[in-house]
Amino acid sequence: MSKVAVIYWSGTGNTEAMANAVAEGAKAAGADVDLLTCADVNGVDGYDAVALGCPAMGAEELEDSEFQPMLEGIEPALPGKKVVLFGSYDWGVGEWLSNWEARCAEKGITLAAESVKANNTPDDEALSACKALGKAIV
């Protein structure tokens, strides 16, 4: 059985709703899933796949007080695992996600599926895409 970590940071609940949908999709595909906030993360060595969720903050950036330090801590363990990204944004076109994908490529992290972004509150289409994202990493 595939072991999946769905790790997220959410300020408004939008990215949390997406994380729940990713976890639901992974469970539906038969995975053993842990849904974790960044504060709960003690590494990712025991996982086959990792889904990372963070909304756009500031000038199209990842949240920097909790999510960014956690990400820096686990990045060395991510190459070779199935990894996907998701998150919500409120303005612009979601450039933070493109920058995050580029960062993953620089660190040798191959993404297992197309990232999912939602403008503000995720609609049914975004939540369906999140469930499909969860299934894609199992």
C-alpha positions in Angstrom: 0.0 0.0 0.0 1.3 3.4 -1.0 1.9 5.8 1.9 1.0 9.4 1.1 1.6 12.7 3.0 -0.6 15.6 2.2 1.1 18.6 3.7 -0.4 22.1 3.6 -0.5 25.6 5.1 -3.7 27.5 4.9 -4.6 31.0 6.1 -8.2 31.2 5.0 -9.2 27.6 4.6 -9.1 27.5 0.8 -5.9 25.5 0.6 -7.1 23.3 3.5 -10.2 22.5 1.5 -8.0 21.5 -1.4 -5.7 19.4 0.8 -8.8 17.5 2.1 -9.8 16.8 -1.5 -6.3 15.6 -2.4 -6.3 13.3 0.6 -9.8 12.0 -0.3 -8.6 11.2 -3.8 -5.5 9.3 -2.6 -7.6 7.3 -0.1 -10.1 6.5 -2.8 -7.2 5.1 -4.8 -6.2 2.8 -1.9 -3.4 4.8 -0.2 -2.7 5.1 3.4 -2.9 8.9 3.8 -1.6 11.4 6.5 -3.1 14.9 6.3 -0.6 17.2 7.9 -0.2 20.9 8.5 3.5 22.1 8.2 3.8 22.3 11.9 3.1 18.5 12.1 5.9 17.5 9.7 8.9 15.6 11.0 10.3 14.6 7.6 9.0 12.6 4.7 11.2 9.5 4.7 8.4 7.1 5.5 6.3 8.3 2.5 6.1 7.1 -1.1 4.4 10.3 -2.2 4.0 13.8 -1.0 1.4 16.4 -2.0 2.3 19.9 -1.0 -0.2 22.8 -0.7 0.5 26.4 -0.1 -1.4 29.6 -1.1 0.2 32.5 -2.9 1.3 35.1 -0.3 2.8 38.6 -0.6 4.3 39.2 -4.0 3.4 35.7 -5.4 5.5 33.8 -2.8 5.2 30.8 -0.6 4.2 31.4 3.0 7.5 32.2 4.6 7.2 31.8 8.4 5.9 28.1 8.5 5.7 26.6 5.0 9.0 27.8 3.6 11.2 26.6 6.5 9.3 23.2 6.5 9.8 22.9 2.7 13.5 23.6 3.0 13.8 20.9 5.6 12.2 18.2 3.5 13.4 19.2 0.0 16.5 17.0 0.1 14.3 13.9 0.7 11.8 14.6 -2.2 13.8 13.6 -5.3 12.7 10.1 -6.2 9.3 10.4 -4.6 6.0 11.1 -6.3 5.4 14.8 -5.6 2.5 17.2 -6.6 1.7 20.8 -5.8 -1.5 22.7 -5.2 -2.8 25.9 -3.7 -5.0 28.9 -4.0 -4.4 32.5 -5.0 -6.3 35.8 -4.8 -4.8 38.0 -7.5 -2.6 37.7 -10.6 -2.5 34.5 -12.5 -0.9 32.1 -10.0 2.7 33.0 -10.8 3.8 31.7 -7.4 3.0 28.1 -8.5 5.1 28.4 -11.7 8.0 29.7 -9.6 7.5 26.8 -7.1 7.5 24.3 -10.0 10.7 25.8 -11.3 12.2 25.6 -7.8 11.3 21.9 -7.7 13.0 21.3 -11.1 16.2 23.0 -9.8 16.2 20.7 -6.7 15.8 17.5 -8.8 12.2 17.0 -7.8 10.0 15.6 -10.6 6.3 16.4 -10.3 4.0 13.4 -10.8 1.1 15.4 -12.2 0.1 18.9 -13.3 -0.2 21.3 -10.3 -3.7 22.5 -9.3 -4.5 26.1 -8.4 -7.7 27.7 -7.4 -8.7 31.3 -7.5 -9.9 32.1 -3.9 -12.4 29.4 -2.7 -11.9 26.2 -4.7 -15.0 25.5 -6.9 -16.2 22.0 -7.7 -13.9 21.8 -10.8 -10.9 22.7 -8.6 -11.9 20.2 -5.9 -12.4 17.5 -8.6 -8.9 18.3 -9.9 -7.5 18.0 -6.4 -9.1 14.5 -6.0 -7.6 13.5 -9.3 -4.2 14.8 -8.1 -4.5 12.6 -5.0 -5.2 9.6 -7.2 -2.3 10.4 -9.5 0.3 10.0 -6.8 -0.9 6.6 -5.5 
